[in-house]
Amino acid sequence: MSDDLIEAASAVRQNAHAPYSNYLVGAAVRTQSGDIFVGCNVENVAYPEGTCAEAGAIAAMCAAGQRVITEVAVIGSSDTPVPPCGGCRQKLAEFASGDVRVTMATLDGQTHVQTVADLLPGAFGRDHLDSGT
């Protein structure tokens, strides 16, 4: 894991909008070109309308015209490394191969690394759609 990716996730975490949970999360993705895109969680009083940090980073990446994730970092306000939620695991699987490393971190420097495939075994993918025709 590159320290710059964790640092980027940590820095953007400070911009999270989490007035209801006070649970700040930052995420950073590195693309095939080496660029880093970041996102933070944005809560809404109507809870289902909020967005996750990982989704924000992916949206920024797509807005810049990039589509391939090679590395991920997520950092949250917890005592243990925070994993992406189920929906974000699927979003990551859309743009990252199964062997892409996801480093989950805490503010005090603890880390836990898993691959996208470890986080989402049996992921739903394009091949499932193609086989239906």
Secondary structure, 3 states (H helix, E strand, C coil): CCHHHHHHHHHHHCCCECCCCCCCEEEEEEECCCCEEEEECECCCCHHHCECHHHHHHHHHHHCCCCCEEEEEEEECCCCCCCCCHHHHHHHHHHEEEEEEEEEEECCCCEEEEEHHHHCCCCCCHHHHHCCC
